[in-house]
Amino acid sequence: MANIFGASAEHLAGLVPLLLGWTPDQFWCATPEELTGLFRSLEDHETGLGSSLPLDHSTFEQLKEAFPDG
């Protein structure tokens, strides 16, 4: 089980900066639910199942400033 988790985390750690522009700290602070939601949104957009576009980096940064987690 540990090998599967490690391999999955390594894979996602490489994808998230490319797809979302996140820093390593942003990736490691995200919850599994947040990552799942983001990837599901991207998948829905790609397949045409989603009703809205995924956030672009600029909009995401604006939302983070407007709603800081502290």
Secondary structure, DSSP 4 states (H G I P E B T S, - for coil): -HHHHHHHHHHHHHHHHHHH---HHHHHHS-HHHHHHHHHHHHHHHHT--SSPPPPHHHHHHHHHHS---
